[in-house]
Amino acid sequence: MHKGWLRRHHPIGEQKVRMTLPQGRSVVRVELLRSERLIPFRQAGTSVEFTIPAVADYEVAALYA
């Protein structure tokens, strides 16, 4: 079995994310896949913003249109 070089995790605090969407697209929900939870978001025009509360080892944010 291959063991990667990463042996310890260093948790980080909240991460603010801002993305620009293609014209005419809107987000209906944002889900954190690793922590299995929905998080609030704000969309204004083509810009969407949300905050990931904390990252222990990794996180994936899925935006559903």
C-alpha positions in Angstrom: 0.0 0.0 0.0 1.3 3.4 -0.9 1.6 5.9 2.0 1.8 9.5 1.0 4.1 12.1 2.5 1.3 13.8 4.5 1.4 12.4 8.1 -0.3 15.1 10.2 -3.2 17.4 9.6 -3.2 21.1 10.6 -6.8 22.3 10.8 -7.5 25.8 9.6 -10.3 28.2 10.5 -13.0 29.6 8.4 -12.4 30.1 4.7 -14.4 32.7 2.8 -15.0 31.8 -0.9 -16.2 34.1 -3.7 -16.8 32.9 -7.2 -18.0 34.4 -10.4 -20.6 32.3 -12.3 -21.4 32.3 -16.0 -24.1 34.8 -17.0 -27.6 33.5 -16.4 -26.6 30.8 -13.8 -27.8 30.8 -10.3 -27.0 28.6 -7.3 -29.8 26.9 -5.3 -27.6 25.3 -2.6 -24.0 24.9 -1.4 -23.1 21.6 0.2 -19.9 20.6 2.0 -19.2 17.1 0.8 -16.6 16.0 3.4 -18.5 17.3 6.4 -21.9 16.4 4.8 -23.7 19.6 5.5 -25.5 22.4 3.7 -24.1 26.0 4.3 -25.7 29.3 3.7 -24.6 31.4 0.7 -25.3 34.7 -0.9 -25.6 35.4 -4.6 -25.7 38.9 -6.2 -25.7 38.8 -10.0 -23.0 36.5 -11.2 -21.1 36.5 -7.8 -21.7 33.9 -5.2 -20.2 34.0 -1.7 -20.1 31.5 1.2 -18.0 30.6 4.2 -16.6 27.2 5.0 -16.6 27.2 8.8 -13.4 25.1 9.3 -11.2 22.6 7.4 -9.8 19.7 9.4 -8.0 17.7 6.7 -9.8 18.6 3.4 -13.2 19.9 2.2 -15.1 20.0 -1.1 -17.8 22.5 -1.7 -20.4 21.6 -4.3 -22.5 24.4 -5.8 -25.8 23.2 -7.3 -27.4 25.2 -10.0 
